[in-house]
């Protein structure tokens, strides 16, 4: 699955509930967003492959990933 949020404009905090079982997901988000994980991972993982940038002191756009990752994974990417 590919979820592309590059054209999304969130204000404050948004939550995304993702469940993967024996599979994966690719999450594409803008590089200036703060992404936090509250997901449960069992034999899987979440990998943030975005370029490292200086985090803002007061992040305005926060994406929280919730859900369950079982024998799979989530890759977080950005195009910039």
N, C-alpha and C positions, 0 to 999 in steps of 0.2 A: 504494500500500500504506500502511496505517496500523498502526503498532505502538504500543500503549498500555501503558506500564509504570508507570502511576500507582499501581497496587495491588501492585506488586512490592516486595519488601524484600530488598535485597542487603546483604551484609556484606563490606566490603573492595572488591575490584575485580571487575567483570564485563566480559566482552568480547562484542560483538555483531558478527557478520560479515554485512555487507550488500552485495549486488551489484545495481546498477541499470543497465540499458541502455535508452536512449531512454525513460526514465520517471522516476518519483520515489518518494520515501517520506516519510511524515510520522511522526516519532518523538516521542511524548509522554512526557516524563519529569518527575518531581518537580523543583521549582525548586531544592531544596537539594543536588541531586546535582552532582558535577563530571563534565563530559562532555569527553572528549579524542578527537581524531580521528587515526587512523593510516591512514586510507583513502587510496587512490590515486584522484585525480580527473583525468579527461581530458575537457575541454569540459563540465565540470559543477562542482558545488560542494556544500558543507555550510554551512547557514546556521542559526545558533543564535538563535532569536527569543524566547528566554525573557527575562524581566525581569532586569535586572542587580541582583545582590545581593552583599553582602560575602562573599567566599569564606572558608571556614574554613581555619585554619592547618594543621590535620591533617584533611583530608577523609576521612570514613569510608565514603562511598559514591561510587565512581568507575566510570563507564561508559566503556569504550574502544570506539570504532567502528572496525572494520576492514573491508576489502573493496575493491571497485572501483566507482566511479561514472563511467559513460561516457555522455555526452550526457544527463545527468539531474541530479537533485539530492536532497538530504535536508534537510528542514526539521525543526529541533528546537524543540519547543514545550512549554509547561506550562500548566495551567489556573489556576495561582495567580500 
